[in-house]
Amino acid sequence: MSEIILMSDPKVAAIPTVECDERLVDVRRASSLLVDDRKQRESADTFAYLREGVLDRLLAAEASLPLHLRLLLVEGYRPPSLQRRYFDEYAAKLRADHPEWPAEDVRSAASRFVSPPEIAPHSAGAAVDLTLADADGHELDLGTRMNATPEESAGACYTQATNITDKARSLRHFLSTALAHAGLVNYPTEWWHWSYGDRYWALMTTTATAHYGPKTLN
């Protein structure tokens, strides 16, 4: 497996953002994408919003999938306060499990699963957590549950994990190929996390600046 650049890497934070002021849109009203509501209560119904440019690329990705597959969106925009809560809770668990770790090691390990709040792509409306469904809208098994931690999944949450079934690996390939061709980049510790226009995307695509910064959804 090639070296993974984590969200906590200083190279990510060093990317400047030139905000393009593209609006956030509700995927449920602006498209025919399948949307799962499991995050509705936790995110105060903001979970289905994305930047327009991200949604356009998701629609292009879905159009390139085999006819028996559809994208299933689980979470897009995440309010900064919720991002902070997710990060702090996971970091606290890691500190409790590994009291010998220095603070920077905790932050780095936490960023495998939750982005540091100050650079979080979800809070910019630039990132989406999604999976595949069949033609009838039933969620498919891509090897782990969505949002499985590295600890509970024995690393199977990593996009290129080898400890998953051949069928799950094939489905991940379909998902990755469609989204990459549409211009999104994957966070390789989470097979379900893809983004466009944020700092991590800019670093991975050698783009000088990010298009989207943290945004408040009114």
C-alpha positions as CSV (number, residue, x, y, z in Angstrom):
1,M,0.0,0.0,0.0
2,S,1.4,3.4,-1.0
3,E,2.1,6.1,1.7
4,I,-1.1,7.7,2.9
5,I,-1.2,11.5,3.5
6,L,-3.4,12.1,6.5
7,M,-5.7,15.2,6.9
8,S,-3.4,16.2,9.9
9,D,-0.4,16.5,7.6
10,P,0.9,20.1,7.6
11,K,1.0,20.0,3.8
12,V,-2.8,19.9,3.8
13,A,-3.2,22.9,6.1
14,A,-0.6,24.8,4.0
15,I,-2.9,24.9,1.0
16,P,-4.5,28.3,0.7
17,T,-8.2,28.7,0.0
18,V,-9.6,31.1,-2.5
19,E,-13.3,30.9,-1.8
20,C,-15.4,30.9,-4.9
21,D,-18.7,31.5,-3.1
22,E,-20.5,28.7,-4.9
23,R,-23.7,28.0,-3.1
24,L,-24.7,24.9,-1.1
25,V,-27.6,23.0,-2.6
26,D,-30.0,20.4,-1.1
27,V,-29.3,17.2,-3.1
28,R,-32.8,16.0,-2.3
29,R,-34.3,18.9,-4.2
30,A,-31.7,19.5,-6.9
31,S,-31.1,16.0,-8.2
32,S,-32.4,12.4,-8.4
33,L,-29.6,11.0,-6.3
34,L,-30.5,8.4,-3.7
35,V,-30.2,10.0,-0.2
36,D,-30.1,8.0,3.0
37,D,-31.5,9.8,6.1
38,R,-29.5,8.1,8.8
39,K,-27.6,11.4,9.5
40,Q,-30.7,13.6,9.5
41,R,-31.2,14.0,13.2
42,E,-27.5,14.3,14.1
43,S,-26.8,17.0,11.6
44,A,-30.0,19.0,12.0
45,D,-31.0,18.2,8.4
46,T,-28.0,19.8,6.8
47,F,-26.4,16.4,5.8
48,A,-27.9,16.5,2.3
49,Y,-26.3,19.8,1.2
50,L,-23.3,20.0,-1.1
51,R,-21.6,22.6,-3.2
52,E,-23.1,22.7,-6.7
53,G,-19.8,21.7,-8.3
54,V,-19.6,18.6,-6.1
55,L,-23.1,17.6,-6.9
56,D,-22.5,18.0,-10.7
57,R,-19.6,15.6,-10.4
58,L,-21.6,13.1,-8.5
59,L,-24.2,13.1,-11.2
60,A,-21.6,12.5,-13.8
61,A,-20.1,9.7,-11.8
62,E,-23.5,8.0,-11.4
63,A,-24.1,8.2,-15.1
64,S,-20.9,6.3,-15.7
65,L,-21.8,3.4,-13.4
66,P,-23.1,0.1,-14.7
67,L,-26.9,0.1,-15.0
68,H,-27.4,-2.1,-12.0
69,L,-25.6,0.3,-9.6
70,R,-26.5,3.7,-8.1
71,L,-24.8,6.1,-5.8
72,L,-26.3,6.4,-2.2
73,L,-25.4,9.6,-0.4
74,V,-25.2,9.3,3.4
75,E,-23.6,12.6,4.4
76,G,-22.4,15.8,2.7
77,Y,-22.3,19.1,4.6
78,R,-21.4,18.9,8.3
79,P,-21.7,22.0,10.5
80,P,-18.3,23.0,12.0
81,S,-19.7,22.4,15.6
82,L,-20.6,18.8,14.7
83,Q,-17.2,18.3,13.0
84,R,-15.5,19.5,16.2
85,R,-17.6,17.1,18.3
86,Y,-16.8,14.1,16.1
87,F,-13.1,14.9,16.2
88,D,-12.9,15.5,20.0
89,E,-14.9,12.4,20.9
90,Y,-12.7,10.1,18.7
91,A,-9.5,11.8,20.0
92,A,-10.7,11.3,23.6
93,K,-11.3,7.6,23.0
94,L,-7.8,7.2,21.5
95,R,-6.2,9.1,24.4
96,A,-8.1,6.7,26.8
97,D,-6.9,3.7,24.9
98,H,-3.3,4.9,24.5
99,P,-2.4,7.2,27.5
100,E,1.3,6.9,26.5
101,W,0.7,8.7,23.2
102,P,1.8,12.3,22.9
103,A,-0.8,14.8,21.8
104,E,0.5,15.0,18.2
105,D,0.2,11.2,17.8
106,V,-3.4,11.3,19.0
107,R,-4.2,14.1,16.6
108,S,-2.6,12.2,13.7
109,A,-4.4,8.9,14.6
110,A,-7.7,10.6,15.0
111,S,-7.4,12.2,11.5
112,R,-7.4,8.8,9.9
113,F,-11.2,8.7,10.8
114,V,-12.2,12.3,11.4
115,S,-10.7,15.4,9.8
116,P,-9.3,18.1,12.1
117,P,-12.1,20.7,12.3
118,E,-10.0,23.6,10.9
119,I,-9.6,21.9,7.5
120,A,-12.6,19.6,7.4
121,P,-13.9,19.1,3.8
122,H,-17.4,18.3,5.1
123,S,-17.7,21.7,6.7
124,A,-16.9,23.3,3.3
125,G,-19.6,21.3,1.6
126,A,-16.8,19.8,-0.5
127,A,-16.9,16.2,0.8
128,V,-19.4,13.4,0.6
129,D,-19.7,10.1,2.4
130,L,-21.4,7.7,0.0
131,T,-21.7,4.1,-1.1
132,L,-23.4,2.0,-3.7
133,A,-27.0,0.7,-4.0
134,D,-28.6,-1.7,-6.4
135,A,-31.1,-0.7,-9.0
136,D,-33.9,-1.0,-6.4
137,G,-32.1,1.3,-4.0
138,H,-30.9,-1.3,-1.5
139,E,-27.5,-0.6,0.0
140,L,-24.7,-3.0,-1.0
141,D,-21.9,-4.4,1.1
142,L,-18.6,-2.8,0.3
143,G,-16.7,-4.7,3.0
144,T,-17.4,-2.7,6.2
145,R,-20.2,-0.6,7.5
146,M,-19.8,3.1,6.6
147,N,-17.9,5.0,9.2
148,A,-16.2,1.9,10.6
149,T,-13.1,2.9,12.5
150,P,-9.7,1.4,11.6
151,E,-9.7,-0.3,15.0
152,E,-13.1,-2.0,14.7
153,S,-12.6,-3.1,11.1
154,A,-9.0,-4.2,11.4
155,G,-8.1,-1.7,8.7
156,A,-10.8,-2.9,6.3
157,C,-12.1,0.6,6.1
158,Y,-9.0,1.6,4.1
159,T,-9.9,1.9,0.5
160,Q,-7.2,-0.5,-0.7
161,A,-7.7,-3.0,2.1
162,T,-7.1,-6.7,1.3
163,N,-9.1,-8.2,4.1
164,I,-12.4,-7.9,2.3
165,T,-14.3,-10.2,-0.1
166,D,-13.7,-10.2,-3.8
167,K,-17.2,-8.9,-4.3
168,A,-16.7,-6.0,-2.0
169,R,-13.4,-5.2,-3.6
170,S,-15.1,-5.2,-7.0
171,L,-17.8,-2.8,-5.8
172,R,-15.2,-0.5,-4.4
173,H,-13.5,-0.5,-7.8
174,F,-16.7,0.5,-9.5
175,L,-17.2,3.3,-7.0
176,S,-13.7,4.6,-7.1
177,T,-13.4,4.5,-10.9
178,A,-16.6,6.5,-11.4
179,L,-15.8,9.1,-8.8
180,A,-12.2,9.5,-9.7
181,H,-13.1,10.0,-13.4
182,A,-15.6,12.6,-12.3
183,G,-12.8,14.6,-10.6
184,L,-13.2,13.7,-7.0
185,V,-10.4,12.3,-4.7
186,N,-10.7,9.7,-2.0
187,Y,-9.4,9.9,1.5
188,P,-7.7,6.5,1.5
189,T,-8.4,5.5,5.1
190,E,-12.1,5.7,4.4
191,W,-13.4,4.0,1.2
192,W,-16.7,6.0,1.5
193,H,-15.2,9.6,1.7
194,W,-14.7,11.6,-1.5
195,S,-14.2,15.3,-2.1
196,Y,-13.7,18.0,-4.6
197,G,-12.5,21.6,-4.3
198,D,-11.2,21.4,-0.7
199,R,-7.6,21.5,0.6
200,Y,-7.0,17.8,0.5
201,W,-8.3,17.6,-3.1
202,A,-6.0,20.5,-4.0
203,L,-3.0,18.7,-2.5
204,M,-3.8,15.4,-4.2
205,T,-4.3,17.0,-7.6
206,T,-1.4,19.5,-7.3
207,T,-3.9,22.4,-7.6
208,A,-2.5,25.7,-6.2
209,T,-5.5,26.6,-4.1
210,A,-8.7,25.1,-2.7
211,H,-12.0,26.4,-4.1
212,Y,-14.1,25.8,-1.0
213,G,-13.5,26.8,2.6
214,P,-15.7,26.3,5.7
215,K,-19.2,27.6,5.2
216,T,-22.1,28.3,7.4
217,L,-25.5,27.0,6.2
218,N,-28.3,29.4,7.2
